[in-house]
Each structure stands twice: as structure tokens, then as C-alpha cells.
Amino acid sequence: MGAGDPGALDALYRKFLDDPHSVPRDMARRLAQLFEAGDALAPSSAAGGGLALLAEAWRHRGHLAARLDPLGLTEPAAVPELDPAAYGLPLGAEAELRAAYGGPIGWDFGHIHDGEKRAWLQAQAEGAAATPSDEQRLALLGLLARGHALEEILQGRLPGAKMFGLAGGDGFLAVVESVIRESVRQGAEEVLMGGMHRGRFTLLATILEKPLVSLVADLLGKPALPAGIEASSDVPYHLGYSGERMIEGKRVWLSASPHPSHLQLVGVVTQGRSRGKQILRGADGKRQVLPLLLHTDASFAGQGIVAELFQLSKLPPYDLGGTIHVIINNQLGFTTMPEEGRSARYCTDIAKLVEAPVLHVNGDDVEALFRAATVAAQWRARFGSDIVIDIVCYRRLGHNEIDEPRFTQPQMYKAIDARPPLATLYREELTGRGLDVAAADAETETLRQAIKDAFETAKGYEVNDPGWFRGVWQGYRSAGEAEMREFVETGLALDELRAIGQSLTAPPADYALDRKVARFLDQRRESIETGAGIDWATGEAMGFASLLAEGFPLRFGGQDSMRGAFTQRHLFVHDSENPRRHCVLDPLAMQGGVACEAFNTPLIEHAVLAYEYGHTLADPRRLIVWEAQFGDFLNVAQPVFDQFVVCGEDRWLRSSGLVLLLPHGLDGGGPDHSTAHPDRLLGLCARGNIQLANISTPANFFHLLRRQMKRDFRTPLVVLTPKALLRTKACVSTLAEFGPGTGFRALIPDEGAKKPEKLILCTGKIYYELAAERAARGLEEKVALARLEQLYPLPEAELKALFAAHPKAELVWCQEEPANMGYFTHLDRTLEKLAGRTLRYAGRSAVPTPAVGVKYWHEAERKAVLEAALG
């Protein structure tokens, strides 16, 4: 088809009628709309129809023609749909569309189905651009110049230091500053940032205004903690900072979260923290607290947790009113080129999962960056959903300052070496417009002197205040193993317990319940009223309910957790005749005047655990519980567990009261879903960093949950929860065990055997198997069974007393887990030291697979373990 061919559009339509799949999808949709019901355009109207189709093509595909690469190495690909000749139109008919969509911003929103959102973005792209005032231009120049000078000076003073500088991606500063300012105009009062270490120091110094003396002291290797605090801390480019700034005449709290090298983890942690802060602020929380996540292209495209965070973003328990994502697109991941690092066209394509718009921007066009940032902030304020800014830039230095990128990208770095810094380019641009840039130059000189002074002052710099327990954390403290072992009375009056039981088992009168659910509630009510036979799920529900009634909010999420993966919980009861449900905890929450969030989560472990951990950082008064469907699902979330949950306090002085429930036990179900890997958990225990428990009674679980909230410190709690014990008739408690004067028991000794010949220590489910076999053999007087309920920190005083009470008894440790996947190899030395004698092992041999897959073999192994212990 030639340009101006009046039959081109009709030919295209005929092609569409013959085979709709032969025409590009977006064009086919537009043709179907234009020619619906056979009302094809007449030749005289072909030009108008052609223009409509051309416009639609540019709105959907125009981002492919945008000029985004500041190095000029990547030319936009030819896109046939954007050629006016394809519609019988003359060359130049696309000029206005090219100006809107083919410039320094690639407006990528053709994947959005919502008509209102598409129309709004279209108006932003085609309407008058949001341009900075001259005052804003000079402020942006000053910011860029200070950032450039900071890195240049620091690299000169500290050659060879790893700073992961921003050079080449300097426009990132313009974007972040502009997003924050526009968000403040839209009502934001707090901005929580989580992201990469590229440009970290520059971000902290220029936008968060971290004191230069502190920044320089970090770079010089001085500890970021006061003397006397037992903690490991972290490398300088992982440290966070929070502070207040005056922005647009308002006091705004800015925070950059500390992070590990596993970059994308901190984004979801920051989102969880944002959620916690939003809830504390009430109805306007989503408007007032902005989550601003900072990424690089390779990790955004490559890390699976990014897909998970988008999958969570629109679900009610995780909705933040939108997150703004800013990507420094280096067009390079360490030494890996995009064509090696992803299958997708853009590093941002995963965001299309939730129809988030993406604004691809030339990283050396400051005013395009300003425009994209302004649009992003306005989008979030208007639509309350995610948006992505993809800053297409480059990396002037290597992955860090001592890395040599010219070994692997020589052509790219020839172009980079020839290109002046962005601050220089923008200064020339503004000077050419007649603006006086003297103020920006003066700011740079002032900064140079301030850095010089900071290096002098930093020589004697010491941190006096870690800024640990402030704000909502006022009144809390850190605790070591000794404080964690202290007994806490958590029992309640029996009448109060009965009232809780009545509330838990009283669904709305007009509900038609499934008969099995009704029987479940009746049995639960009866056990509490009679004070006998209280099972595990009832003890758990009473723990949650009692805390709610006392004014502690609850957030409990997990995989199929509302009913319970083992049909044990029924936190929600459903009306069989109407589409409605009732949470049995809600009346207690109303009594306590607090919120109860109870919900099923997607089949996602990594991002969900990161989110819940982040939430705990913002709200120590809320009991936050995450339950895996099976304990070995923690495998999928191991990075966040290893790099945040167990060491957040040791690295960054960040306390957390997160509770993890990990169903555990060898029940004959095969290799999968049998173990929560207590071996791995114990291997991570040190310095009182977490609590690890394997509980054997419903009452003790009740007390453990309540103890978590009744102390003036917060430490993560990991509980190996049962599966088979949920319906084991012996695994029940009396109401008196929940009553006054009671509390969590870290060790439960055997009250029956007074002078045993053998003392068997165990934990969890196997106690009941040992007790049954002991009774069958008539060994109640000869064998004592002691249950270790808290595996870390060990109840050393109670254990010493136990061993001293039975000085002549043979000591045995019995476990159902394989030797290399249980407790013995971690606890034996400590237990033997406390006892002053050796401890014999009774359990399965070391194996590579947690459990056998054949029921017969499982039963044979179970019997062999009991024989080894009792024989």
C-alpha cells in the first residue's frame, strides 16, 4: 500500500473480515469497533477512519518508537502499524502523534482494559505537558549538580571504596524528588522508600538530607551503632535512614529502609511496613503514606518476588492505594546484557500482570523525567493503583567503583565515556534558555566545603543514640536470652474464659450452618463449658480471642488458614443459604475496640512473609501471624527468613514480633510436607534473635501466643505446629490449665515417675507416641518423659533442675525426625553440659529425604524409634 492510497483502509478491513487473526490484535479490536454490525466506512470516509486507526495504533504501540536511549546505541524498531501509509494516509499525518508518543517518554498503557484509566493516560500523553517552572528547573539543576559533586568528591577521597554510585543514572534524583513533591501536594505526609544500593549514598545525602558527617563516618568504616550494643551491623551501602524535611511548606517524614544484597526483598518489606503505618493513621492512611520502591532493571526483570508483589497488590489485605515503582534501567545487569537477562521486551513487562501503566523515559531528559514523575504521583492519587517509571539510562562506572565494565561492554563504554554528566548537559540547556544558574553553582561549592568539613569531623565521630525505640515503639526494649526465659503469667479467670468460649461458638441466629460445622461449634462450646477436652484449635482460638478482647489487634493470614488446611479451625462460618460469612473472632475484636484481620493468602510464601515481617516493624501492638500450609513451604521464603526475620535486629536494630506457624510432623504422608526443618531453624538461633517452640498441649500454645504480646519486647516466634495432634484424643487441655496463675511452660517434666531408670527428653508429637508405648509396656515407673516445649532459647535452669532430680537415670533424646534434620545435633552438647553426663540418641538415621514415601516403611521406622528409646 502506498502513501495516500484511498483503498488501503478498505483492503485492511477486507483482510480483517477474511481472518481477524491476520491483523494485529489492537488494530483488529479497533476495526471491530469502527465497522461493527457491517457498517463499513465508505471510501469517502476512509481518511477519517484511517486517522482513527492510526491514532489508536500510536496509543498502543507508540512507546516502541519513543527515543529512550540517551547513548543513542539503540534505535527504535520499525513498527508497521505506526506508518500512515498502512491506512492510506500521507507521510506526516502522524506528526502530532509522534510528538506525543515517539519522544522521550514511552507511554506504555495499551494493556490496560479500564477505559477511564486509558482515557486519562491518553489525555496526559496528548495534552499539555506538565513542565517545571523556571524555579523548579533551577532546583532540579541544583539537585543534579550536588549529586554529581558528592560522588565525584567521595570517589576522589576514598579511591577503591564500594559506593555503587549513581553516575549515568543521575536523573533518578530528579524523578524521586519530583514524585515526592507532587505526592505531598496530593496529600502524602510520609514516604517509605525501599530499594537498591545503586545511588544509595547520593539519595540519602541529597533527598533524605542525612547529615554528611554521619554519611562520611559510615564510609570510613566507623560503626553505625553506639558502643556496647551487641550487634553485627551492616556495610554502609545497606544502611537505612529516616528523617524529616520541609517540602511544599509541610513537614514530611522520609525513610529509606535498610536492605540486604537480595535487592527485591526490601521492596515487599517496605510495602508491609507501609501497610502498618497506613492502618495506624486511619481512614486517610493510604493517601498519607506513600510506598516508593526503587529498583534496577536486571533484578526487577529477574527476581520472582517482583511478580509476587504485583500479584498481592490488589488484594484487600495487601492493598496500599498504589505503589510507585522507579527503575534505574542501566541497560545492563552487572555484565549481563538485556538479551541475555530476560525474554521480555522490557524489564518492566511483569508489571502488566496487574495492568500497571509504565512510563519509559529517556534518563538524560530532565524535563521528561519531571513530567513522568508528576504523572505517576497524580495517577496514584487518582486511581490508587501501581505505576512504574522506567528510567532508561546507563552506568558510567562498573557494577561498583572497582569493577571494570570495558572488558565486556567496550562499545557501550566508548559512548558513555564520550557523554558529559547530566548535570553538565542540563546546565548548558538552562543557560541556553537564558536562566541564571549561579545559585546551583554556589550550592555545589557549598557542598564541597561541607564534605571537606565532614571528613575532618568524622575522625572523632561516634554514634550516641541508635534511634531504636521511638514513636510507636516507645516503651519497648531489646531483650536477650535471659529475659526471654522469664516466666510470664498469662492465664485468665475461668468465667472470662467461658465467656470467650460462648462468643466463639455463637454464630448469628439467622445463619443456616452446615451440620458438621454446627456440630464443631457445639463440641467446642461443650469442651470449654465442661472444662475438659479442649483441643488444639480451640486453644488457639481462645488465645487470639482473649488478646483481641484485651485491645490487641490481630492480623492472621495463611494458606487456607481460615478453615484450616486440616479442617481444624473454622474461623469463618458460612451461611448455607446466603452468600455471607461470619468471623467468630469479630465479637471479641469489637469488645476490645480493635480490628481483626483474618484472611486466606495466595499460594505465595516469599512475598507474603516479607510483607508480614514489614508490617510488624510498624506496629508492635498488633499480633501478626503467618501460617504456611505446610512447614516445608518456608523453603520458598528462605531468603527473607534468613536475611530479615532472624537477623533484622542484629543487622539494623529493627525489632519484630512476627509469629510463624509451620505445620510439622512425620505422619506417613511422604517426603513432602513432613518437616519444617527444625535443623535449619536451630542453626540460625543466636543472641536471642528468635524463639523456637514445638508445643504439645493446647493450653501451652494459648499461653505462648499471649506471652508474645504481654512482654515489653518483640522477638520473632516460630512454632512447629501439629498436624496429627489436631485430632489426637490425648492432646487436649483442661480449662484450669488456661486459668489464673498459669503461663507458658518451656519444659514440662514427668510428674508421675519419681525415680526412673531412664529419662527421655523429646519435643512435640512424639511425646504422645512414647507415652502410649510406655503404657503398653508397663514402664510408667521406670521411664520418665520430659517435653522440651521451647527449643530456643533453652530453659537452662529448668533443665538443670530436671537432671539434678534424676542423677542416676540414663538420659535419652528421642526424635521422630532423621538425625540430620532434627534437634539432637544442635542441642546435644548443651544438654550434656547442663546434665554433666552423656545423652543417648534414639531416632531415625541420617538420610537425604525427610521421610519415606511408603506407609509400611514409615510404620516400621516409627516402631524402631520407639524401641530404641524405650527398649
SVG drawing of the C-alpha trace seen along z (x, -y; Angstrom):
<svg xmlns="http://www.w3.org/2000/svg" viewBox="-33 -35 75 89">
<polyline fill="none" stroke="black" stroke-width="0.4" points="0.0,0.0 1.4,-3.3 1.1,-6.6 -2.2,-8.2 -3.8,-5.0 -7.5,-5.6 -8.2,-1.8 -5.7,-0.9 -8.2,-1.0 -10.8,1.0 -8.1,3.6 -7.2,3.8 -10.8,4.2 -11.3,7.0 -8.2,8.7 -9.7,8.4 -13.0,9.9 -11.3,12.9 -9.1,13.6 -9.2,11.4 -6.0,13.0 -4.1,11.8 -4.4,8.2 -2.5,7.0 -4.7,7.5 -5.1,3.9 -5.9,2.9 -8.4,5.8 -10.2,4.5 -10.3,1.0 -11.6,2.3 -14.3,4.3 -15.4,1.1 -15.3,-1.1 -17.1,1.3 -19.4,3.0 -22.6,4.6 -21.3,4.5 -21.3,0.6 -18.0,0.3 -16.7,-3.1 -17.4,-4.3 -14.4,-5.3 -15.1,-9.0 -14.7,-8.5 -11.7,-6.2 -9.3,-9.1 -11.2,-9.8 -11.3,-6.1 -7.6,-5.8 -6.7,-8.6 -8.7,-7.0 -6.9,-3.7 -3.5,-5.5 -4.2,-7.3 -5.2,-4.0 -2.0,-2.3 0.2,-5.1 -1.6,-4.9 -1.0,-1.2 2.4,-0.9 3.9,-4.4 6.2,-3.5 8.1,-1.3 9.0,-4.4 10.0,-6.5 13.6,-7.7 14.7,-6.5 18.3,-5.6 20.5,-8.5 23.5,-6.9 21.9,-6.6 23.0,-3.0 19.5,-1.5 17.4,-2.9 13.6,-2.4 12.5,0.6 10.3,0.1 6.7,0.6 4.5,1.1 1.3,0.2 2.7,-3.3 3.2,-4.1 0.4,-6.3 0.8,-4.6 -0.7,-1.5 -4.0,-3.4 -3.9,-5.1 -2.6,-8.4 0.2,-10.6 3.6,-10.8 3.4,-13.4 -0.2,-12.5 1.3,-11.0 3.3,-14.1 1.2,-15.1 1.0,-11.5 4.8,-11.1 5.4,-14.2 3.1,-12.8 4.2,-9.2 7.5,-9.0 9.6,-11.4 11.5,-11.0 8.6,-9.2 7.3,-5.9 3.7,-5.8 3.1,-2.0 -0.6,-1.6 -2.2,0.4 -2.5,3.4 -5.0,1.6 -8.6,2.6 -10.2,0.0 -11.5,-2.7 -11.4,-5.6 -7.7,-4.8 -6.7,-4.6 -8.5,-7.9 -6.7,-9.6 -3.3,-8.4 -4.1,-9.3 -5.0,-12.9 -1.7,-13.1 0.2,-12.0 -1.6,-14.1 -2.4,-17.1 -0.3,-19.9 2.8,-18.5 3.5,-19.0 6.6,-21.2 8.6,-22.6 8.7,-26.3 12.0,-28.1 12.3,-27.9 11.7,-24.2 14.2,-23.9 16.9,-25.6 16.1,-23.4 16.4,-20.3 19.7,-21.5 21.0,-22.2 19.9,-18.7 21.7,-17.0 24.8,-19.2 25.0,-18.3 24.6,-14.6 27.3,-14.7 29.7,-16.7 29.1,-14.4 30.0,-11.3 33.0,-12.9 34.4,-14.1 33.8,-10.9 35.4,-8.8 38.4,-11.1 38.7,-11.0 38.1,-7.2 39.6,-5.6 38.7,-1.9 35.7,-2.2 32.5,-0.5 29.9,-3.2 27.7,-1.9 27.5,-5.4 24.6,-6.9 26.6,-8.3 24.9,-7.7 21.5,-7.4 21.6,-10.9 18.1,-11.5 16.9,-9.2 17.3,-12.0 15.0,-14.3 12.4,-11.5 12.4,-10.7 12.3,-14.4 9.5,-15.2 7.5,-12.2 7.8,-13.2 6.9,-16.8 3.8,-16.0 2.7,-13.3 2.9,-15.8 0.7,-18.2 -1.7,-15.2 -1.8,-14.7 1.2,-12.5 2.8,-13.1 5.2,-10.1 7.2,-8.4 8.7,-5.0 11.4,-4.0 12.9,-0.6 15.4,0.3 18.8,1.0 22.2,-0.2 22.9,-1.9 23.0,-5.7 22.2,-4.9 24.6,-7.5 23.6,-10.2 19.9,-9.5 20.5,-9.7 22.6,-12.9 20.6,-14.9 16.9,-13.9 16.7,-12.5 19.3,-15.0 21.2,-12.6 24.0,-14.5 27.2,-14.4 29.3,-13.7 27.3,-10.5 27.5,-9.5 31.2,-10.0 31.7,-8.2 29.9,-5.2 32.1,-5.3 35.2,-5.5 34.2,-2.3 33.1,-3.7 30.4,-1.7 26.8,-2.9 25.9,-1.8 26.7,-3.1 29.5,-1.3 28.2,1.5 25.4,2.7 25.9,6.3 25.1,6.4 26.7,7.1 25.5,4.0 26.0,3.9 28.1,2.5 27.4,-1.3 25.5,-0.9 22.9,1.3 22.1,-1.0 18.8,-2.9 17.9,-6.4 14.8,-8.3 14.3,-12.0 12.0,-14.9 12.1,-17.5 10.1,-20.6 8.5,-20.0 6.0,-22.3 5.6,-24.0 4.8,-20.8 6.8,-18.6 7.3,-15.2 8.8,-12.1 11.1,-10.4 12.5,-6.9 14.8,-4.6 14.7,-1.1 17.9,0.9 18.3,3.8 20.4,6.9 22.0,7.6 19.0,9.7 17.6,6.4 13.9,7.1 13.2,8.4 13.3,5.0 10.6,3.6 8.0,6.0 9.2,5.5 8.7,1.8 5.2,2.4 4.3,4.3 5.7,1.5 3.7,-1.0 0.6,1.0 1.2,1.0 1.7,-2.8 -1.4,-3.4 -3.6,-1.4 -2.3,-3.3 -3.2,-6.6 -6.8,-5.5 -9.1,-6.3 -6.7,-8.6 -3.7,-6.3 -3.4,-5.3 -3.3,-8.9 -0.9,-10.0 1.7,-7.2 3.4,-6.6 5.3,-3.4 8.0,-4.3 10.0,-1.3 13.4,-1.7 14.7,1.0 17.3,1.7 16.4,3.3 18.1,6.7 16.6,7.6 13.2,6.2 13.0,8.5 14.7,11.4 13.5,11.9 10.3,13.9 9.3,11.9 8.5,9.0 5.7,11.0 4.5,12.0 4.4,8.4 2.3,7.4 0.0,10.4 -0.6,9.2 -1.1,5.6 -4.8,5.5 -5.9,8.0 -7.6,6.3 -5.2,7.4 -2.2,6.0 -3.8,3.0 -1.7,-0.1 -3.6,-2.5 -0.9,-2.1 2.9,-1.8 5.1,-4.0 8.0,-1.9 11.1,-3.7 13.6,-1.7 17.1,-2.7 17.4,-0.9 21.2,-0.6 20.5,1.4 23.0,3.8 22.9,6.2 26.5,6.3 28.0,7.7 24.8,9.3 23.1,7.6 19.3,7.4 19.1,10.0 20.9,12.4 18.9,11.5 15.3,11.6 12.9,12.9 10.5,9.9 10.9,6.8 11.0,4.5 12.4,5.1 9.1,3.8 6.8,6.2 5.9,8.1 4.0,5.0 1.5,5.7 0.3,8.6 -1.9,6.1 -2.3,3.6 0.0,1.1 1.0,-1.6 4.7,-2.0 6.3,-5.3 9.6,-4.6 11.7,-7.7 15.0,-8.9 17.2,-9.2 19.0,-12.2 15.9,-14.3 15.3,-16.1 12.0,-17.6 10.6,-14.4 11.6,-12.8 9.8,-15.6 6.7,-15.0 6.7,-11.3 7.2,-11.7 4.3,-14.2 2.0,-11.9 2.9,-8.9 2.1,-10.8 -1.2,-12.0 -2.1,-8.5 -1.7,-7.0 -3.7,-9.8 -6.5,-9.4 -6.7,-5.6 -5.0,-4.2 -3.0,-1.6 0.6,-0.9 2.5,-2.7 6.1,-2.2 8.7,-4.7 11.4,-3.1 14.4,-5.5 16.4,-4.3 19.9,-5.4 23.4,-3.9 26.0,-3.1 29.1,-5.4 31.2,-3.2 31.2,0.6 28.9,2.5 30.9,0.8 33.8,-1.6 36.5,1.1 34.8,3.1 35.9,2.7 33.0,2.9 35.0,2.2 36.1,5.9 32.6,7.0 30.9,3.9 33.6,1.9 31.3,0.3 28.8,-0.8 31.5,-2.4 33.0,-4.3 29.7,-6.0 29.5,-6.5 33.0,-8.0 32.1,-10.5 29.0,-11.7 29.1,-14.6 27.4,-14.2 23.7,-15.0 24.3,-18.0 26.6,-19.5 24.1,-18.8 21.2,-20.4 23.2,-23.3 24.0,-24.1 20.4,-23.7 19.2,-26.1 22.0,-28.6 20.9,-28.4 17.4,-29.4 18.8,-32.4 18.4,-31.2 20.9,-32.3 22.5,-29.1 24.8,-30.8 22.8,-29.6 23.2,-26.0 26.9,-26.6 27.1,-28.1 25.2,-25.2 27.8,-22.9 30.7,-24.8 29.0,-24.9 28.6,-21.1 32.3,-20.7 33.3,-22.6 30.7,-20.8 32.1,-17.4 35.6,-18.6 34.5,-19.6 32.6,-16.3 35.8,-14.3 37.5,-16.3 34.7,-15.9 34.1,-12.2 37.6,-11.4 36.1,-11.7 32.5,-10.8 30.7,-8.3 27.0,-7.3 25.5,-8.1 21.8,-7.3 20.8,-4.4 17.3,-5.8 15.9,-2.4 12.7,-2.6 10.9,-5.7 7.4,-6.6 5.1,-3.7 8.0,-1.7 8.3,-4.0 8.4,-1.9 9.7,1.3 13.2,2.6 15.6,5.3 15.9,8.5 18.5,11.2 18.1,14.9 17.8,14.4 14.8,12.1 13.2,14.4 13.3,17.3 11.4,15.4 8.0,16.8 5.1,14.6 1.7,15.2 -0.9,15.2 -3.8,17.2 -7.3,15.7 -10.2,16.0 -12.3,19.1 -15.5,17.0 -13.7,14.9 -12.6,18.0 -16.1,19.3 -17.4,16.0 -14.8,16.1 -15.9,19.7 -19.5,18.6 -18.7,15.8 -16.5,18.0 -19.3,20.6 -22.3,18.3 -22.9,17.6 -25.6,15.1 -29.0,16.6 -30.2,16.2 -27.4,18.3 -28.1,21.7 -24.9,23.6 -23.6,26.8 -24.5,29.5 -20.8,30.6 -19.8,27.0 -22.7,26.7 -21.5,29.8 -18.0,28.5 -19.1,25.3 -21.3,27.3 -18.3,29.6 -16.1,26.6 -18.6,24.9 -19.1,28.0 -15.4,28.5 -15.0,25.0 -18.1,25.1 -17.2,28.5 -13.6,27.6 -12.4,30.8 -11.2,32.0 -10.2,28.6 -8.4,29.3 -5.6,27.5 -7.7,25.3 -9.9,24.3 -6.8,23.3 -5.5,21.3 -8.9,19.5 -9.1,18.7 -5.6,17.2 -6.5,15.0 -9.9,14.0 -8.5,13.2 -5.9,10.8 -8.5,9.1 -10.8,8.6 -7.9,7.0 -7.3,4.5 -4.5,6.2 -5.4,6.1 -4.8,9.3 -3.6,9.8 -3.7,13.5 -3.1,14.8 -2.1,18.1 -2.7,20.6 -6.2,22.0 -5.9,20.9 -9.4,19.6 -11.0,23.1 -7.6,24.6 -5.7,26.8 -6.7,29.7 -10.3,28.6 -9.5,27.8 -10.1,24.0 -13.3,22.7 -12.6,19.0 -15.3,18.1 -18.6,19.9 -20.7,19.6 -24.5,19.3 -25.6,22.3 -28.5,20.3 -27.0,16.9 -23.6,15.7 -22.3,14.4 -19.9,15.4 -19.2,14.6 -15.8,14.4 -16.1,16.0 -13.4,13.6 -15.2,10.4 -17.3,10.1 -14.2,10.2 -12.5,7.6 -15.5,5.4 -15.3,5.9 -11.7,4.8 -12.3,1.9 -9.7,3.2 -9.5,4.7 -9.3,8.3 -7.9,9.1 -8.2,12.8 -7.7,13.9 -6.5,16.6 -3.4,15.7 -2.5,16.7 -0.2,19.7 2.8,17.3 5.3,17.7 8.3,15.4 6.5,12.1 3.8,12.8 6.3,13.5 8.3,10.4 5.1,8.3 4.1,9.6 7.6,9.1 7.5,5.5 4.1,4.9 5.5,6.0 8.2,3.3 5.5,0.6 3.2,1.9 4.4,3.7 1.0,3.8 -0.6,5.9 -0.3,9.7 0.8,10.6 0.7,14.3 1.6,16.0 0.8,19.7 2.4,21.8 0.2,24.6 3.0,27.0 6.2,26.3 8.5,27.1 6.9,24.2 9.2,22.0 11.9,23.3 10.4,20.9 10.7,17.9 14.2,18.8 15.9,15.6 13.5,13.3 13.7,15.5 17.5,15.7 18.1,12.0 15.4,10.2 13.4,12.3 16.3,13.9 18.8,11.0 16.9,7.7 17.7,6.7 21.3,7.8 22.0,6.0 19.8,2.9 18.3,2.7 14.8,3.5 12.7,5.5 9.8,7.7 7.1,9.7 6.2,11.8 4.7,15.2 5.2,18.1 3.2,21.2 4.8,24.1 2.9,27.4 5.4,30.2 5.4,33.9 6.2,37.3 2.7,38.7 3.3,41.1 2.5,38.6 5.8,39.0 8.8,36.8 7.0,33.5 5.0,31.7 6.6,33.7 9.1,31.2 9.6,27.6 13.3,28.4 14.0,27.6 17.7,28.3 17.8,25.2 15.9,23.2 18.1,24.1 21.2,23.4 20.1,19.8 19.5,19.2 21.9,17.0 21.9,13.8 18.3,14.2 17.3,13.5 14.2,15.7 12.1,18.0 11.5,21.6 8.9,23.8 7.3,27.2 4.3,27.4 2.5,30.5 -0.7,29.1 -3.4,26.6 -3.1,24.7 0.6,24.2 0.0,22.9 -2.6,20.5 -0.1,19.1 2.7,18.9 0.5,16.7 -0.4,14.5 3.1,14.2 4.2,12.9 2.1,9.7 2.4,9.4 6.1,8.6 7.8,5.3 10.0,6.6 9.3,8.1 11.2,11.1 10.0,13.3 8.3,16.6 8.5,19.7 6.1,22.5 6.3,26.0 2.5,26.7 1.0,30.1 -1.0,32.0 -1.9,35.4 -2.2,33.9 -5.1,31.8 -7.3,34.9 -5.3,36.9 -7.6,37.5 -4.8,37.3 -3.7,33.9 -6.2,31.9 -6.2,29.5 -8.5,28.7 -9.9,25.2 -7.9,24.9 -4.7,25.1 -5.8,21.7 -6.7,20.3 -5.2,17.9 -1.6,18.3 -0.8,20.2 1.6,19.4 3.8,20.8 5.9,23.8 9.2,24.1 9.7,27.6 7.1,30.0 8.6,32.6 7.0,36.0 5.1,35.7 4.5,39.5 7.8,41.3 9.6,40.4 12.8,42.5 13.0,43.5 15.8,45.6 15.6,43.7 14.8,40.1 13.7,39.5 13.7,35.9 11.6,35.2 9.6,32.4 6.2,32.3 4.1,35.1 6.4,38.0 5.7,37.5 2.2,39.0 3.6,42.0 6.2,42.6 3.6,42.2 1.3,44.7 4.1,47.2 5.4,46.8 1.9,47.6 1.6,50.6 4.9,51.9 4.1,51.0 7.1,48.8 5.4,45.8 7.6,46.0 10.8,46.8 10.7,44.3 10.1,40.6 9.2,38.5 10.1,34.8 8.8,32.4 11.0,29.6 8.5,27.1 10.8,24.2 13.8,25.2 15.4,21.8 16.3,20.2 16.6,23.4 15.1,23.3 18.5,24.0 17.5,23.6 14.6,26.0 16.7,28.5 19.4,28.4 16.8,28.9 15.3,31.8 18.7,33.5 19.6,33.0 16.3,34.6 17.3,37.8 21.0,38.1 21.2,41.8 18.8,42.0 20.0,42.8 19.5,39.8 18.0,40.3 17.0,37.8 14.2,39.2 13.0,37.6 11.0,38.7 13.0,36.6 16.1,38.1 19.3,37.5 20.5,34.8 17.1,33.0 16.1,32.8 17.3,31.3 19.9,33.6 22.9,32.4 22.2,28.8 21.2,29.5 23.3,32.5 26.4,30.6 24.4,28.0 22.2,30.7 25.1,32.8 26.9,29.8 23.8,29.0 23.4,32.6 27.0,33.3 26.7,36.7 26.1,38.1 22.9,38.2 22.0,41.1 20.2,40.6 17.1,42.5 15.7,41.7 15.9,42.2 19.3,42.4 20.6,39.5 19.0,39.5 18.8,37.1 14.9,37.2 12.9,36.1 10.5,39.1 9.9,42.3 7.1,42.5 5.9,46.0 3.4,46.3 4.7,49.7 8.3,48.4 7.1,45.4 5.3,47.6 8.4,49.8 10.6,46.8 8.2,45.4 8.3,48.6 12.0,48.8 12.4,45.3 10.1,46.2 12.1,49.4 15.4,47.5 14.0,45.1 12.2,47.5 13.9,50.8"/>
</svg>
